[in-house]
Amino acid sequence: MTIDAGLPSTIEGLAHAFRSRELTSEDVTAHCLQVVAARNPSLNAFIDVFADEAIHDARDADAEMGRGVYRGPLHGVPVALKDLIDVAGKRTTAASHVRDRHIATADATIVSRLRDAGAVLLGKNNLHEFALGTTNEDSAFGPARHPADPSRSPGGSSGGSAAAVAAGMAFAAVGTDTGGSVRIPAAVCGLVGLKPAFGDIPLRGVVPLSHSLDHAGPLCRSVSDARTLFGVLSGQPGRSAGAIQNPRSLRFGVLRGYFSALLDPAVDAAFADGCARLRDAGTTLEDVDIGHSADIGAIYTHIALTEAAAYHALTLETQPHDYTPNVRLRLEMGRSILGEDYVRAQHGRVVLRAEVDAALEGRDGLLLPTVPIPAPTIGEDTVRLGRQNHREDQPVRNVMLRLTQLFNLTGHPAITLPCGAAPGHLPVGTQIVGRHGRTSDLLDAAAAIERYLGPGMSR
């Protein structure tokens, strides 16, 4: 599938077209900006658009490639940034009035690496204020909206980034992920979203949420594109893929128990179908569980909210009314968490990390759905989930975090791939979790099974 008639859908395809001179970066960038102009008024995916700079940079990229200077597969490719990431001379709002007067004085490391790779920066994407939410509803600029159904959320907190890529406004975006904020919006928008291992991508110049849980990563249309972006963002742009693996050689653990207890029937069915296709391809799947999974939510909350409240301590005192009410409430909750509870939670994450390591022993990864529900309707606070004989209302925010936040606690790399769709053509994602510090191995495994899981909205 293409973004539009005549354009490739992936960075890999676009890079080939640039090298062969079938397309120019200026024309592709102009096309993306036209899509932004046409669709952003309804989707609200961008807070700021760098139209003039983007065209200027695209022309420079074309001139360089015309002279035989080729910086790699991102050269001339239009990319967007979540508005937590500093671009020198531009505002970094974090989607909050708290930062109305903030202008970045230097590029974030992420931005410097994208520039060195020749990427064209289109602008800054909308997000859930300070990344403290999963739906993108609490933003000083209003909610971003789902490209397939604007009455629905594109997920959060990197919701604008996912909407921009899924709608064809950009070929990729860089988001942040503290509890699932790359993987959640990627999954509900039919994209590939990568949370690398903790520390793989430097966060200098990125507004923090929770310093021990924060990650950055790409939202894009294929595993190959995720690998390209990961290489650049991690400072290893020349690192190539491993040998293409045969699905028959792969062994995955399928997480059950807590991880399958609260699933929308359509998500449950799509994940089951994906697993069946993998088994048919010869992949070995074995059911596994995490012993202390019932404690994940409490451990996550005690760490994430405490660290977030510490970062926001001054502005909570001096600018409390500049926060959206829901985000301010959660930050105030973080201020009331006892130090002993924070320390106890840190011990709990060590236990969880060991249990995930044990589940990965002898396996190429772990499989589970990415988000338990399809994209929720904007303004929907609860969703009814559970087995047929026991269904009850669950908070949407908690449900959307339920299957992703563990791997921020443990630091394991995780990637979401499209895995079919729910009614209304709403995408569903499958998550793959890899070993500590082995993001490249995770990408190899994801590439091997990508085509067996099913198409996403934008593939």
VEXDREN-2710 file (C-alpha; in Angstrom, 1 decimal):
% VEXDREN-2710
k/r/px/py/pz
1/MET/0.0/0.0/0.0
2/THR/1.2/3.5/-0.7
3/ILE/0.8/6.7/1.2
4/ASP/-0.7/8.2/-1.9
5/ALA/-0.7/7.4/-5.6
6/GLY/2.9/7.2/-6.8
7/LEU/4.6/7.3/-3.4
8/PRO/6.1/4.4/-1.5
9/SER/4.7/3.7/1.9
10/THR/8.0/3.0/3.7
11/ILE/11.3/4.7/4.3
12/GLU/13.0/1.7/2.6
13/GLY/11.0/2.3/-0.6
14/LEU/11.4/6.1/-0.4
15/ALA/15.2/5.8/0.0
16/HIS/15.4/3.6/-3.1
17/ALA/13.3/6.1/-5.1
18/PHE/15.6/9.0/-4.0
19/ARG/18.7/7.0/-4.9
20/SER/17.3/6.2/-8.4
21/ARG/16.2/9.9/-8.8
22/GLU/12.6/8.7/-9.4
23/LEU/11.5/11.1/-6.6
24/THR/12.9/14.2/-5.0
25/SER/12.8/15.0/-1.3
26/GLU/11.3/18.4/-2.1
27/ASP/8.4/16.9/-3.9
28/VAL/7.8/14.3/-1.2
29/THR/8.1/16.9/1.6
30/ALA/5.7/19.2/-0.2
31/HIS/3.3/16.4/-0.5
32/CYS/3.5/15.6/3.2
33/LEU/2.9/19.3/4.0
34/GLN/-0.1/19.3/1.7
35/VAL/-1.5/16.4/3.7
36/VAL/-0.8/18.2/6.9
37/ALA/-2.7/21.3/5.6
38/ALA/-5.6/19.1/4.5
39/ARG/-5.9/16.8/7.5
40/ASN/-4.4/18.5/10.5
41/PRO/-7.5/20.8/11.1
42/SER/-9.6/17.6/11.8
43/LEU/-6.9/15.3/13.3
44/ASN/-4.9/17.9/15.4
45/ALA/-1.8/15.8/15.0
46/PHE/0.7/18.7/14.8
47/ILE/1.2/21.5/17.3
48/ASP/3.8/23.2/15.2
49/VAL/4.7/22.7/11.5
50/PHE/8.1/23.8/10.2
51/ALA/7.0/24.2/6.6
52/ASP/9.6/26.7/5.3
53/GLU/12.5/24.9/7.0
54/ALA/11.3/21.5/5.8
55/ILE/11.3/22.6/2.2
56/HIS/14.7/24.3/2.6
57/ASP/16.2/21.1/4.1
58/ALA/14.6/18.9/1.4
59/ARG/16.2/21.0/-1.3
60/ASP/19.5/20.7/0.5
61/ALA/19.1/16.9/0.6
62/ASP/18.3/16.8/-3.1
63/ALA/21.4/18.9/-3.9
64/GLU/23.6/16.7/-1.8
65/MET/22.3/13.5/-3.3
66/GLY/22.7/15.1/-6.8
67/ARG/26.4/15.5/-6.0
68/GLY/26.6/11.9/-5.0
69/VAL/26.6/12.6/-1.2
70/TYR/24.4/10.0/0.4
71/ARG/23.9/10.1/4.2
72/GLY/21.9/6.9/4.5
73/PRO/18.3/5.7/4.2
74/LEU/16.9/8.6/6.1
75/HIS/18.4/11.2/3.8
76/GLY/15.6/13.5/2.6
77/VAL/12.9/11.5/4.4
78/PRO/10.1/13.6/6.1
79/VAL/10.0/12.8/9.9
80/ALA/7.9/14.3/12.7
81/LEU/8.8/14.7/16.4
82/LYS/6.7/14.4/19.6
83/ASP/6.6/17.9/21.2
84/LEU/8.7/16.8/24.2
85/ILE/11.8/16.8/22.1
86/ASP/13.9/20.0/21.8
87/VAL/14.6/21.6/18.4
88/ALA/16.9/24.6/18.7
89/GLY/15.0/27.9/18.3
90/LYS/11.6/26.2/18.5
91/ARG/9.2/26.0/21.4
92/THR/8.9/22.7/23.3
93/THR/5.4/22.8/24.8
94/ALA/4.9/19.3/26.1
95/ALA/1.2/20.1/25.2
96/SER/1.0/22.3/28.3
97/HIS/0.5/26.0/29.1
98/VAL/3.1/25.5/31.8
99/ARG/5.7/25.8/29.0
100/ASP/4.1/28.6/27.0
101/ARG/7.3/30.6/27.1
102/HIS/9.9/27.8/26.6
103/ILE/12.1/28.1/23.6
104/ALA/14.8/25.4/23.1
105/THR/18.4/26.6/23.0
106/ALA/19.9/23.5/21.5
107/ASP/18.8/20.4/19.6
108/ALA/18.1/17.2/21.6
109/THR/20.6/14.4/20.8
110/ILE/17.8/12.7/18.9
111/VAL/17.4/15.7/16.7
112/SER/21.1/16.1/16.1
113/ARG/21.3/12.5/15.0
114/LEU/18.3/12.9/12.7
115/ARG/19.9/16.0/11.1
116/ASP/23.2/14.2/10.7
117/ALA/21.3/11.4/8.9
118/GLY/19.8/14.0/6.5
119/ALA/16.2/13.6/7.7
120/VAL/13.7/16.4/7.0
121/LEU/12.0/17.6/10.2
122/LEU/8.4/18.5/9.5
123/GLY/7.3/19.7/12.9
124/LYS/6.1/18.9/16.4
125/ASN/3.3/16.4/17.2
126/ASN/0.5/16.8/19.7
127/LEU/0.6/14.6/22.9
128/HIS/-1.1/13.9/26.2
129/GLU/0.1/16.8/28.4
130/PHE/3.7/16.0/29.7
131/ALA/3.1/12.5/28.4
132/LEU/1.1/11.7/31.5
133/GLY/-1.8/9.8/29.9
134/THR/-2.7/7.1/27.3
135/THR/-5.5/8.8/25.2
136/ASN/-4.0/12.2/24.1
137/GLU/-7.2/13.9/25.4
138/ASP/-5.6/16.1/28.0
139/SER/-3.6/18.6/25.9
140/ALA/-3.5/22.3/26.0
141/PHE/-4.1/22.2/22.2
142/GLY/-7.1/19.8/22.3
143/PRO/-7.1/16.1/21.6
144/ALA/-5.4/14.5/18.6
145/ARG/-7.8/12.2/16.7
146/HIS/-7.7/8.8/15.0
147/PRO/-7.3/8.9/11.2
148/ALA/-9.8/6.1/10.7
149/ASP/-12.4/7.6/12.9
150/PRO/-11.9/11.1/14.3
151/SER/-14.4/10.5/17.1
152/ARG/-11.8/8.1/18.6
153/SER/-8.5/8.5/20.3
154/PRO/-5.2/7.7/18.4
155/GLY/-3.8/6.5/21.7
156/GLY/-1.3/8.2/23.9
157/SER/0.8/9.8/24.9
158/SER/2.4/10.0/21.4
159/GLY/-1.1/10.2/19.8
160/GLY/-0.3/13.0/17.5
161/SER/2.8/11.2/16.2
162/ALA/0.8/8.0/15.4
163/ALA/-2.0/10.0/13.8
164/ALA/0.5/11.9/11.6
165/VAL/2.2/8.7/10.3
166/ALA/-1.0/6.8/9.9
167/ALA/-2.6/9.7/8.0
168/GLY/0.3/10.1/5.6
169/MET/1.6/13.4/7.0
170/ALA/5.0/11.9/7.7
171/PHE/6.9/8.8/6.9
172/ALA/7.9/8.3/10.5
173/ALA/7.8/10.0/13.9
174/VAL/9.8/9.8/17.1
175/GLY/7.9/9.5/20.3
176/THR/8.6/8.7/23.9
177/ASP/7.4/5.7/25.9
178/THR/7.2/5.7/29.7
179/GLY/4.5/3.1/30.1
180/GLY/3.6/2.3/26.5
181/SER/3.3/5.7/24.9
182/VAL/5.0/4.6/21.6
183/ARG/3.5/1.1/21.5
184/ILE/-0.1/2.1/22.5
185/PRO/-0.7/4.7/19.7
186/ALA/1.2/2.7/17.2
187/ALA/-1.0/-0.4/17.9
188/VAL/-4.3/1.4/17.7
189/CYS/-3.3/3.2/14.6
190/GLY/-2.0/0.2/12.7
191/LEU/1.7/1.0/12.9
192/VAL/5.0/-0.5/14.0
193/GLY/6.2/1.1/17.3
194/LEU/9.5/0.3/19.0
195/LYS/10.4/0.8/22.6
196/PRO/14.1/-0.1/22.6
197/ALA/15.9/-1.4/25.7
198/PHE/16.4/1.1/28.5
199/GLY/19.3/3.5/27.7
200/ASP/19.6/2.5/24.0
201/ILE/18.5/6.0/22.8
202/PRO/19.8/9.1/24.7
203/LEU/17.2/11.4/26.2
204/ARG/19.2/14.6/26.5
205/GLY/16.9/17.4/25.4
206/VAL/13.7/15.4/26.0
207/VAL/11.3/16.6/28.7
208/PRO/11.2/13.8/31.2
209/LEU/8.1/12.1/32.7
210/SER/9.7/9.4/34.9
211/HIS/13.5/9.3/34.6
212/SER/13.9/5.6/35.4
213/LEU/11.1/4.5/33.0
214/ASP/11.5/6.9/30.1
215/HIS/12.4/5.6/26.6
216/ALA/12.3/7.1/23.1
217/GLY/11.5/5.2/19.9
218/PRO/10.1/5.3/16.4
219/LEU/6.6/5.0/15.0
220/CYS/6.6/3.9/11.4
221/ARG/5.2/1.4/8.9
222/SER/7.5/-1.6/8.9
223/VAL/10.1/-3.4/11.0
224/SER/12.7/-2.5/8.4
225/ASP/11.9/1.2/8.9
226/ALA/12.0/0.8/12.7
227/ARG/15.5/-0.7/12.4
228/THR/16.6/2.2/10.2
229/LEU/15.4/4.8/12.7
230/PHE/16.7/2.8/15.7
231/GLY/20.2/2.7/14.1
232/VAL/20.2/6.4/13.7
233/LEU/18.7/7.3/17.1
234/SER/21.0/4.9/19.0
235/GLY/24.1/6.2/17.2
236/GLN/24.7/3.1/15.2
237/PRO/23.3/4.1/11.7
238/GLY/25.4/1.6/9.8
239/ARG/24.3/-1.4/11.8
240/SER/22.7/-3.9/9.4
241/ALA/20.0/-6.5/10.0
242/GLY/20.9/-10.1/10.9
243/ALA/20.2/-13.0/8.6
244/ILE/16.5/-13.3/7.8
245/GLN/15.2/-15.9/10.2
246/ASN/13.0/-18.8/9.3
247/PRO/9.8/-18.7/11.5
248/ARG/10.4/-22.5/12.1
249/SER/13.5/-21.7/14.0
250/LEU/11.8/-19.3/16.4
251/ARG/10.4/-20.1/19.8
252/PHE/8.2/-17.6/21.7
253/GLY/6.5/-17.6/25.1
254/VAL/2.8/-16.5/24.9
255/LEU/2.0/-14.5/28.1
256/ARG/-1.2/-15.7/29.7
257/GLY/-3.0/-15.2/33.0
258/TYR/-3.0/-11.5/33.8
259/PHE/-2.1/-10.7/30.2
260/SER/-5.2/-12.4/28.7
261/ALA/-7.7/-11.9/31.4
262/LEU/-9.1/-8.5/30.3
263/LEU/-9.3/-8.4/26.5
264/ASP/-11.9/-7.0/24.1
265/PRO/-13.3/-10.0/22.2
266/ALA/-12.0/-8.5/18.9
267/VAL/-8.5/-8.1/20.2
268/ASP/-8.6/-11.6/21.7
269/ALA/-9.7/-13.0/18.4
270/ALA/-7.1/-11.1/16.3
271/PHE/-4.3/-12.1/18.6
272/ALA/-5.4/-15.8/18.6
273/ASP/-5.6/-15.6/14.8
274/GLY/-2.0/-14.2/14.6
275/CYS/-0.8/-17.0/16.9
276/ALA/-2.5/-19.6/14.8
277/ARG/-0.8/-18.2/11.6
278/LEU/2.6/-18.4/13.4
279/ARG/2.0/-22.0/14.5
280/ASP/1.0/-22.8/10.9
281/ALA/4.3/-21.3/9.8
282/GLY/6.1/-23.7/12.1
283/THR/6.9/-21.2/15.0
284/THR/7.0/-22.8/18.4
285/LEU/4.6/-21.0/20.9
286/GLU/4.5/-22.0/24.6
287/ASP/2.2/-20.5/27.2
288/VAL/4.0/-18.7/30.1
289/ASP/3.1/-16.4/32.9
290/ILE/4.7/-13.8/35.2
291/GLY/4.4/-14.7/38.8
292/HIS/3.9/-11.2/40.3
293/SER/1.9/-9.8/37.4
294/ALA/-0.9/-8.7/39.7
295/ASP/1.5/-6.2/41.3
296/ILE/2.5/-4.5/38.0
297/GLY/0.0/-1.6/38.2
298/ALA/0.8/-0.7/41.8
299/ILE/4.6/-0.9/41.3
300/TYR/4.4/1.2/38.1
301/THR/2.2/3.9/39.7
302/HIS/4.4/4.3/42.8
303/ILE/7.5/4.8/40.7
304/ALA/6.1/6.8/37.7
305/LEU/4.0/9.3/39.7
306/THR/6.6/9.8/42.4
307/GLU/9.3/10.7/39.8
308/ALA/6.9/12.8/37.8
309/ALA/5.9/14.8/40.8
310/ALA/9.5/15.4/41.7
311/TYR/10.2/16.9/38.3
312/HIS/7.1/19.1/38.5
313/ALA/7.5/20.1/42.1
314/LEU/8.3/23.8/41.4
315/THR/5.6/24.4/38.7
316/LEU/3.0/22.6/40.7
317/GLU/3.6/25.4/43.3
318/THR/4.0/28.3/40.9
319/GLN/1.7/27.4/38.0
320/PRO/-0.8/24.9/39.2
321/HIS/-3.7/26.3/37.0
322/ASP/-1.6/26.0/33.8
323/TYR/-2.0/22.2/33.9
324/THR/-5.0/20.4/32.6
325/PRO/-7.1/19.2/35.6
326/ASN/-6.6/15.4/35.1
327/VAL/-2.8/15.7/34.7
328/ARG/-2.5/18.0/37.7
329/LEU/-4.5/15.6/39.8
330/ARG/-2.2/12.7/38.9
331/LEU/0.9/14.8/39.7
332/GLU/-0.7/15.7/43.0
333/MET/-1.3/12.0/43.7
334/GLY/2.5/11.5/43.1
335/ARG/3.3/14.0/45.8
336/SER/1.4/12.0/48.4
337/ILE/3.2/8.7/47.8
338/LEU/5.5/7.8/50.8
339/GLY/9.2/7.3/50.3
340/GLU/8.9/3.8/51.7
341/ASP/6.3/2.9/49.1
342/TYR/8.7/4.2/46.3
343/VAL/11.5/2.1/47.7
344/ARG/9.3/-0.9/48.0
345/ALA/8.2/-0.5/44.4
346/GLN/11.8/-0.3/43.3
347/HIS/12.4/-3.7/44.9
348/GLY/9.2/-5.0/43.2
349/ARG/10.5/-4.0/39.8
350/VAL/13.7/-6.1/40.4
351/VAL/11.5/-9.1/41.1
352/LEU/9.5/-8.5/37.9
353/ARG/12.7/-8.0/35.9
354/ALA/13.9/-11.4/37.0
355/GLU/10.6/-13.1/36.2
356/VAL/10.6/-11.6/32.7
357/ASP/14.2/-12.8/32.2
358/ALA/13.1/-16.3/33.3
359/ALA/10.2/-16.3/30.9
360/LEU/12.6/-15.4/28.1
361/GLU/15.0/-18.2/28.9
362/GLY/15.5/-20.4/25.9
363/ARG/13.1/-18.3/23.8
364/ASP/13.4/-15.6/21.1
365/GLY/10.8/-13.4/22.7
366/LEU/7.5/-13.1/24.4
367/LEU/4.2/-12.5/22.7
368/LEU/1.1/-10.7/24.0
369/PRO/-1.5/-8.2/22.7
370/THR/-0.3/-4.6/22.8
371/VAL/-3.5/-2.9/23.9
372/PRO/-6.5/-4.8/25.3
373/ILE/-9.1/-2.7/23.5
374/PRO/-9.4/-1.0/20.0
375/ALA/-9.1/2.8/19.9
376/PRO/-11.6/4.2/22.5
377/THR/-14.1/7.0/21.8
378/ILE/-12.8/10.3/22.9
379/GLY/-14.4/11.1/26.3
380/GLU/-15.0/7.5/27.1
381/ASP/-13.9/6.9/30.8
382/THR/-14.6/3.2/31.2
383/VAL/-14.9/0.1/29.1
384/ARG/-16.6/-3.2/30.0
385/LEU/-14.3/-6.1/29.9
386/GLY/-14.0/-9.6/31.4
387/ARG/-15.1/-13.1/30.8
388/GLN/-18.7/-13.7/29.7
389/ASN/-19.8/-14.7/33.2
390/HIS/-18.0/-11.8/34.9
391/ARG/-17.7/-8.5/33.1
392/GLU/-17.2/-5.1/34.8
393/ASP/-16.3/-1.6/34.0
394/GLN/-12.6/-0.8/33.8
395/PRO/-10.9/2.7/33.6
396/VAL/-9.9/3.2/30.0
397/ARG/-6.5/4.7/31.0
398/ASN/-5.6/1.7/33.2
399/VAL/-6.7/-0.8/30.6
400/MET/-4.6/0.9/27.8
401/LEU/-1.5/0.7/30.0
402/ARG/-2.1/-2.8/31.3
403/LEU/0.0/-4.8/28.8
404/THR/2.8/-2.4/28.1
405/GLN/3.9/-0.8/31.4
406/LEU/5.7/-3.9/32.7
407/PHE/8.5/-3.6/30.1
408/ASN/9.2/0.0/31.1
409/LEU/9.6/-1.3/34.6
410/THR/12.0/-4.0/33.5
411/GLY/13.7/-2.2/30.7
412/HIS/13.3/-5.0/28.2
413/PRO/12.9/-4.0/24.5
414/ALA/9.4/-4.3/23.1
415/ILE/7.9/-3.7/19.7
416/THR/4.3/-3.7/18.5
417/LEU/3.3/-5.0/15.0
418/PRO/-0.1/-4.7/13.3
419/CYS/-2.2/-7.9/13.8
420/GLY/-5.5/-7.5/12.0
421/ALA/-8.4/-5.2/12.9
422/ALA/-11.5/-5.0/15.1
423/PRO/-14.9/-3.9/13.7
424/GLY/-14.9/-0.5/12.1
425/HIS/-11.4/-1.2/10.6
426/LEU/-9.8/-0.3/14.0
427/PRO/-6.3/-1.8/14.1
428/VAL/-5.1/-4.3/16.7
429/GLY/-1.5/-4.8/17.6
430/THR/0.7/-7.7/18.8
431/GLN/3.6/-7.0/21.1
432/ILE/6.9/-8.8/21.0
433/VAL/9.3/-8.5/24.0
434/GLY/13.0/-9.3/23.7
435/ARG/16.0/-9.8/26.0
436/HIS/17.7/-7.1/27.9
437/GLY/20.1/-5.1/25.8
438/ARG/19.2/-7.1/22.7
439/THR/17.1/-4.7/20.7
440/SER/18.7/-5.7/17.4
441/ASP/17.8/-9.4/18.1
442/LEU/14.2/-8.3/18.8
443/LEU/14.1/-6.5/15.5
444/ASP/15.4/-9.7/13.7
445/ALA/12.7/-11.8/15.3
446/ALA/10.0/-9.2/14.5
447/ALA/11.1/-9.0/10.9
448/ALA/10.8/-12.8/10.6
449/ILE/7.2/-12.9/11.7
450/GLU/5.9/-9.5/10.6
451/ARG/4.1/-10.8/7.5
452/TYR/2.3/-13.6/9.4
453/LEU/0.5/-11.4/11.9
454/GLY/-1.7/-9.4/9.5
455/PRO/-1.9/-6.0/7.9
456/GLY/-2.2/-2.7/9.7
457/MET/-4.1/0.4/8.6
458/SER/-1.1/1.9/6.8
459/ARG/0.7/-1.1/5.4
END
